[in-house]
Amino acid sequence: MSNLFYLALFLVFVANIIAIRVMRDRRLVIALFVFVIAVHAALVFSKRDAWPFSTVGAFLESGNDERPLSSPRFAGVDSSGHEHAIDSRAWSPVSGRTLATWWLMNRWKLTPAEKDAALAFLLRKAQSPHNRLAIAPNWYSVDPVPPPAPPPAAIRVLLITRIPKEKLANGTETSQQMAQFPR
């Protein structure tokens, strides 16, 4: 039902634009302006989103410090089996967050061979010496640069789950292995 209402709002918007173009009446421009402001106000107060009248609903969601948050983490594994953080600048020009989102969206679509090829590519990126002129500076990242580690012999993808209340209190988080290359 709400999608039909949003469609109706959009059609009124488009009809108003067409009427302005055809009739060339300044009062219709004022009516369009009032319509857009009224729709924005209604959407902000209802905390809804209705394209093209976006209120960016992601910013209006209230947080819950007991709700678990999960995100993938790419870790290097040395020859003795110990995990080490990989500098997220190794993925440059792609950010670590973009890579994590890509992984979450596409891991189910990839065949095992395609998944291995993607992880092999990421392992090569993590193993290659970083050209300081080619990678973006860490100015805008909230992630600290990890300490130096031996070159990884394998790459492991972990799903890290944390509950903000517990993470802030004692730093706890759980991890579940999603993939590794080579196995």
N, C-alpha and C positions, 0 to 999 in steps of 0.2 A: 504494500500500500504506500509506504513512504517513497519508494522509487517512482511511483506514478505521480505523487505530489511533486517530487523534485523535477520530474520531466515536465510537469505543467508549469512550474516556475521558470524553467529554462525556455519553454515555448512562449510564455508571456514575454520574457526578455527578448527573444528573437523577433517576435511579432512587433514589439515596440521599436526595435532597431529598423525593421523593414518599414514601419509606418513613418518613422523619422525620415528615412531615405525617400519614400514616395511622396509624402505630404509636405516635407520641408517646413514643418511648423515648430517654432522654438518651444512651445508649450509641451510638446512631446519629449523634447530633450530634458526639460525639467521633470516631467513625469518619469522618465527613465532613471534619472538621478535619484528621485525620491524612492522609486521601486527598489533600486540596488541598495540604498542605505537601509530601507525597511527590511529587506530580506537579510542583509548582513546582521542587523540588530537582532532579528528573530533567531537567526542561527547561532549567534554568539550566546544569547541568553539560554537557548535550549541545548547548547553544547553539541550541535550537530554539524554535519558537513553536507553540502548540496552543490555539486559541481554545476556551474562554474562559480558559485558563491562560496568559496572555500574558507573555512575558519581554521584550517590546519588542525584537525582533530587530535593528532598525536600530541600536541602541546596542551590540549585541554584535559587529557586523561589524568585522573588523580592517581598517585602512586600508592603502593601498599608495601610497607617494609617487611611484610611476612610472605609476600608472593615471590616464588622462585623465579630467577632470571637465568636463562641459559644462552651460551654463545660458544661457537667453536674457537679453539686455540690451536695454532700450528706450532708444534714443538720439534726441535731437532733431537735426534737420538745418536749419541756417540757410539763408538765401536764396543764400549763396555756395557751398553744398554741404558745409560743414564740420560734422562731428558734435560734439555737446555732450551731456554727461551731463544727464539729467532728474532733478530732485530726486524721490526715491521717495515723498516725502510728497504729491506731486501726485496720486497715485492714491488718497489717503485717501477713505474709510475702509478701503480694501483695501491690504494691504501689497505691496511690490514682489515679495516671494517668492511670495505667493499669486497675483499677476497672472502671474508667470513660469510657475508651475505650471499655471495655467489655460491659458495660451498653448500650452504643450507638449502638454497633454491634448486640446485642442480645435481646434488649427490644421488638422488633417487632416479634421475633420468639417465645417468651414465652407466654404461655396461662396465663390468669389472676391468676390461682392457682399457676403456676410456678413463676410468678412475685412476688406474695405474699410470697411464700416460700423463694425466694432469698432475698427479703427485710426483712423478719423475721430473716434470718440468719445474715444479716448486722446489724440489730437492736441489736441482741444479742451480736455481736462483739463490737458494740459501747457502750453497757451497761456494758460489763464485765470490771472489773478493769484490767488495763494494767500492765502486769508483765514487769518491766523495763529490766529484763535480757532477755526476749523473743522477745522484739521488737527492730527493727533496730534503731540506733541513727539517729537524724535528720540532720546529717552533710551535706548530699548532697541535701537536699530539699530546694527549694526556697520558700516554704510556711512556714510562721511563725507558731509556735505552738500556737493554740488558747488558750484564757484564760480559766480557770476552769469554768465548767458549770454544772448544775444539770444533773443527768442521764436522757437520753432521754426516753420519753414514746412512741415516734413514730419516724419514719425516713421518711424524705421527699427528693425526688430527684427533683432538680430544673435545668432547662436549663438556664444558665447564658449567656447573650449575651452582648458583649461590643464592642465599636468602639474605637480602640487604641487612636485616636486623642482626643476623648471626655473623655476617662478614665484617660489619663494623665492630661488633663486640669482641670477636676473637679470631677473625681472619679465615674462618672455615669456608671451604667450598669443596664440592665433589666433582670428580671427573669420570667420564666414561669414554673409552677408546672407540672412535668411529671408523678409523682407517689407518693403515700404515703402509709405507712403501720404502724399500722392499720389505716384504713380510718376514 
